[in-house]
């Protein structure tokens, strides 16, 4: 499902104009990105959590050139679904 399809579904379900729904969706995404950039996870009860996972430094190999390189430690965004959400998917 794309962002445009989400906007259409929410506009249809709520009766709110698409442009207003699009502004809300865009604002939500900006708030989530800003919070994660500041190191703060975002918790949405019943849906899940947007968290930051830390990846340690590791060695990787380029098998075509037979060389080893080091991938530095870094943080990545991740989504962890809530237990209620997982149980709905397993039905």
N, C-alpha and C positions, 0 to 999 in steps of 0.2 A: 504494500500500500504506500502510495506516495503522499507527500505533504498536501498536494492539491486534493487528493481523494479524502484525506482526513478533514480538510477544511469543508469539502462538500458534504460529508457525512454529518459533521457537527452542525453545520448550517441547516441541514435538512431536519435533524433531530430537535434543534432548539428553536428554529424559526428566526434566528439572528442572521443579519446580512453576511454574505461571504467575506466582504472586505473587513468587517469587524472581527470575524472569527479568524481570518488570516493574521490580523494584527495581534490577536491574543496568542495564537500558536507561535508566531515569530518572537513575541516577547517572552513566552515561556522558554523557548529554546535559548534565547540570550541569557536569561536568568540562570538556567542550568549550566550553560557554558561558563558564565562568569563565576558562579559558585565553585565549580570544579577547578577553574583556573586559580582561584584563591585557596585551594586546598580544602574546601568544605564540601562534604558529600550532600546529596539531595535525597531525602527520604519521602516517598509517597506511599502512605499507609494503604495496604490492599493492592498496590500495583508493583512496587519494587523500589530499589535504591540505585541511584547513579553514584558510583564510587570511583576512587582513584586507586589503581593497583600499581605497586612498585615492582619493577623488574630489575634484578641484580645484573651486574656486569657479567658478561659471558664471552667465551671464545667461539668463533664461527669459522667455518672453512669454505673457501672457494675451491671447489673440486676441479674446476676446469684449469685453473692456474696453479693448483696445489699449494695455496698459501693459506695462512691463518690470520684472521683479523679479530680485533676486540670490539665487541658491541658494548658501549658504555651503559651504565645503569640509567634507567629512565622511568618515568611515570606514564601510565596509559589510562584513559577513561574506560569504565566498564559498567555494565548494568547487571544487577542481581535481582531477579524477580522475587516477589513475595510468595510465601507459602500458599496463600489463597489463589494467587495467579497460577502457580504451578499445578495446583490441584484441579483447576478449571481446564487446563490444557490436557491433563491426563484422562479426562472423561471420554 
